[in-house]
Each structure stands twice: as structure tokens, then as C-alpha cells.
Amino acid sequence: MKKTLISLLMMVTALTSWAQLPRAEYPRPQFERQDWVNLNGEWSYTFDFVGSGMEKKLYESNGFSGKITVPFCPESKLSGVEYTDFINNIWYQRQITMPASWKGRNIMLNFQAVYYNSEVFVDGTLAGRHFGGSTGFSIDITRFVSDGKPHSLVVHAYSDTRTLKQPAGKQNVRLNQFECMYTRTTGIWQTVWMEPVSPNALQSAQVITDIDQKQVVIRPQFYNANGATITATLKEGNKVIAAQTVGASDAATLVLPVKNPKLWSPESPYLYDLTYEVKDKQGTVLDKVSSYVGMRKIHVEGNRVYLNNEPFYQRLVLDQGFYPDGIWTAPSDEALKHDIELSMAAGFNGARLHQKVFEERFHYWADKLGYITWGEAPSWGMNANDPEVARNFTTEWREEVIRDRNHPSIVTWTPMNEEFWPDRVQFPRFVTDLYTLTKQLDPTRPFHDVSGGAHVKTDIYTTHNYEQDPAKLKEIIFNGKEWFQGPHEPIDLYWTNVGYNRPTDINVYKYLTYDAPTIPYLLDEFGGIKWVKGQDKATGNSNQSWGYGEPPHSLEEFYARLEGQVDALMSIANNVWGYCYTQLTDVEQEQNGVYFYDRTSKFDMNRIKAIFSKKPADSRY
């Protein structure tokens, strides 16, 4: 009885400790293992403003003087640090120990994201590096920790947003925030964890859903697949509807037929459970991974986007993924879900995830709730004409596409935003390489090269326009002023002018005609109507806040302007096949959100939803 009580007490203590961890949920929901250890919580840290940490041998540290809560960046309130000046270098330290039950397996140390470049040390020895601040990486630390003793884990993160060499997104390159530039994020900003894996474990799996052929196609990759087999099992609830076993090989393909597929859509976001099991020759399970899959098809045909072979009009909102207390990191998993629920409550059917690689858990909730998204990268802050930048960006973009390509909610890849001043050689090369790479990694989605900027090679054409007068907005779009400039003959690589929202770029005439676009055309930024508390009584807050155009003088004027703009777009749906409204929430000084920065309601949400729920008049849409 005494042993039972002790065991129960230990279990309760462990569960309580787990519940107290920040961001305690498993961070990779489409590739989940049961055995893992979350390393979030209190770490020690020190800043290294002059970059002398290597000379001081900080990598050998057993603890620094400062305390920080991981996975929140030092600029954030939730980190406990809240230092918002520039941080070029930061060093973290904590102790790790391998559980005894993990003996005989490889120990993977996983980082969901560290901004920007990182070096990882175990007991003073370099274990690995990663370049890029928005995607995760794993390091096999087995040889450093196989003895089961405590070890010192040190992480060095470097960032300098002012070099123009690294994708920074909306991180401010000035000391203080201005216009649409916000607080920076440095260092660890997503979950850190360890997990044991068999030497023969599954490393990744690409899942392609083919609704026309009624099948799911899986392409696995392994750490080392000698002599093993892999079984993929697809379930509808508790019912197995398809399963296949093949020899474990990086050249293997598993094909699971689905006779009567339940298709994923915003109206019915059905998800099948998917399980992978790797077994040895004796049938012993070496690795088990839980996943899920949504069967859906997204494609472009003429000037329409189709979802599951039906025309699909996109009513998107710009979501920048900033939080008052966590900056780039959501304070909780529930907060990620809540943002999607807020957007849907406002009448949107999806979001353009703007200038940030969102957490995997966000995409999980989008999959669950039926919420479409465009996957973007934090392209601002880099010189896109620089070949070194192209290398930095391409590597990270590749990692993003591979990480997120199995999510049914993502319907478009958009690597860059508002590149208006490209050169004549390097930029076209850069964009063409991104197009080719993305199509090789994921041939199932449209590629959208530059949102609202100079297009080079794209499946979707977009512009940004913040004209506040609805009639003028319609006239600009409908009469082609947004599409054309200059003569009717094609413009070659050596154009002479790239103007704001004017497509005087490469091959523009193969995309547009005066009658209608020949590929889907979306106004993927508009609105941005500024509204702050008390604005209907006084409009003297322009120095403290920022938005587009002259702000309305009353709430009724706001509603009228907003509805007028949306009605204008509805009336020309033959030309404009979707929109993206700026934006979901206020972000720091930019106060043009549908909600306040703290996610509380800003307007009568019934009226807002009625406006953004409008669909084109033609019943086919």
C-alpha cells in the first residue's frame, strides 16, 4: 500500500509539473510520438552585446546569472526579461538528463524555432548549428548524454536585423516601433524538447491526397531503414479503412485507397487518423508515429481557384501573429485556436499568414476548424537582390514547405511580400528558383511569388490597394488601372519602372487582359481602416497610432466605408477572385484591426460578420 501511495504521489507530482510548464503541449501534431520530454520553463541566460561570448567560453557555462522563461523571447513579457533594445547575441543554459528508459535509442534534441542563427553545445562541445530563425531543427545528441548523467545544454543565438541579410518580417529595424514595424524577436521562441527514436525510426513523411483517384499517397524517409518494414494505417474513427505494409526504404511509396472519401473543406473539415509503425524482422515495433490527414484538392483553372473541384472564393484576413505578452509566440495553445475562432466569427473563411512562419500548432487548429491559410515567410528586412540573401532565404523556405506541406488548411505558398524594387538579373533568378523548388517539394498547391509586388513567375496575381473610397477602389480595379501601365506590347526583363501596385514587371501580359485576368487575381491587401477607442468623439490620436487613409469620424462612417469596399469587390468578382482585409487585430501602434490587440471586440461583431460573410452575386460562386 505504501509503495502504491508513493507511486501515485510521484505521478501526481509529474503531472502537476507538466501542467505548469509553458506551452506544455506536443509541438508537432502531425508527427507525434508518445515518449518525450518538454524542455520549456526556466533557463539561465546572458546577453552578449559585443559578440565576445566564444572568446569568454560561454559555451562551457554551467549557468548564467539571468533567468528566462522558454519558449518566450527576451523581448516579451512572458519571458520575464522584457528587454526590447537590439540583442545581437544571447546565450541560454539549462541542465538535461536522459531518462533511463531511453537507453538503446537515439536522443533527438528538437528546437521548433530559434531566431536567427543558433549553435548548440553539450558540456562545452559543439553538437550542431542551424541557420534561419523561423523553422525547426533536430540534433542527435546520443553520444553526449548516453551515460544518463546530468549535462549542461548551452544555446547561442545570433541576430542582426540591420544587416539586410536575414528575413526579419515585421521586426523593427529601428530602435522604436513605427508605422507597421513592431517589437523584435530574438533567440528561442518556440518549444524545445527531447525524444528518443530508434536508429530505424521514421524521419518524415510526405502525404499527398488524390481525391480524383480516391487515394492517399505517402512517401516516407527514415534515419536508417535496414531490414525494417513500415505500415501506414488510415482510420475513420475506430474503423480501419486502408492499410499497407512495405519495406522501409526512402524509395518506398505507400498507396492507401479510400473508396468513399470524406473531403476536407471549411464547411466540413474532416480529418482521418493516420498511424505509422516501423517494425523489425521479428515484428517488434521500433517506432510509432501518430498523424492525421485531410483529403482535399486545391488547384487553379483559368482565373479561378478551385477547392475540391468547385470554384472557391476566398474571404481572407491579414493575420500577423503578434501577441501583446508573447510577441511572436502565442501565450498558450488555446490562444492559437482562439485567433482562428475570432476570425471565423468575423465572417472570414481564412487568413493570409503575414510575414511570419506560424507555429505548427496554429496549422493544426486550422485543419481541425476548417480554416484556409496562405503560408508566407518573413521576407521583409532582407535585400532580395543579394545572392547571399537568396541562399539564406531559400534554405529556410525549403524547411518551411517541407514542415507544413501535409496541412490541408494551407492552400497557397507565398514566400515574399511587396518587393517593388527588384533588379533585372538576381531577383528574377531568385523568384524562378523559388518557384521551381516549391513545385518540386509540393506540386499540389498554387505558388504565389510576391504578394502585392513585382511578379516574376506565379500561379496567382495579386495587388495591394488601400484606397479608402469604395467607388474609387472599384474604378481602379475594374477599369484595369491596377493592372496596366504603358503600351500594350509585352514588357521584357529590362523594364524601366516599378511603381507601387503597378504590375510593370516580368511577363505581366500573360497574366492579365483588359477583360479579365487569365489567372486568379486577388486584392490581397485592402481596407486597413484605422479605428481607436474614442475615435468617434475625437480623432486626435494620429501621433499615437497608425493606419491607412483618413480615419472615419464615427462608427457609422466606419461601417459604411467597410461595407462599401466589400460590396465594390463583390460586384466585380469576375475580375477579382478573392480578397484579404487588413487586419485581424491591432498590432502595437498599428490600430486598424477588426479586434483590439488584446483580442477583445472592437465593433458590433454581428455587423462585421454580416459584411465579411458576403459572397459574389453569381450563385456559381
Buried (B, 14 or more C-beta within 10 A) or exposed (E): EEEEEEEEEEEEEEEEEEEEBBBBBBBBBBBBBEEBBBBBBEBBBBBBEEEEBEEEEBBEBEBBEBEBBBBBBBBBBBBBBBBBEBBBBBBBBBEBEBEEEBEEBBBBBBBBBBBBBBBBBBBBBEBBEBBBBBBBBBBBBBEBBBEEEEBBBBBBBBBBBEBBBBBBBBBBBEEEBBEBBBBBBBBBBBBBBBBBBBBBBBBBBBBBBBBEEBBBBBBBBBBEBEEBBBBBBBBBEEEEBBBBEBEBBEEBEBBBEBEEBBBBBBEEBBBBBBBBBBBBEEEEEBBBBBBBBBBBBBBBEEBBBBBBEEBBBBBBBBBBBBBBBBBBBBBBBEBBBBBBEBBBBBBBBBBBBBBBBBBBBBBBBBBBBBBBBBBBBBBBBBBBBBEEBBEBBBEBBBBBBBBBBBBBBBBBBBBBBBBBEBEEEBBBBBBBBBBEBBBEBBEBBBBBBBBBBBBBBBBBBBBBBBBBBBEEBBBBBBEBBBBBBEEEEEBEEEBEEBEEBBBBBBBBBEBBEEEBBBBBBBBBBBBBBBBBEEBBEEBEBEEEBBBBBEBBEEBEBBBEBBBBBBEBBBBBBBBBBBBBBBBBBBBBBBBBBBBBBEBEEBBEBEBBBEBBEBEBEEEEB
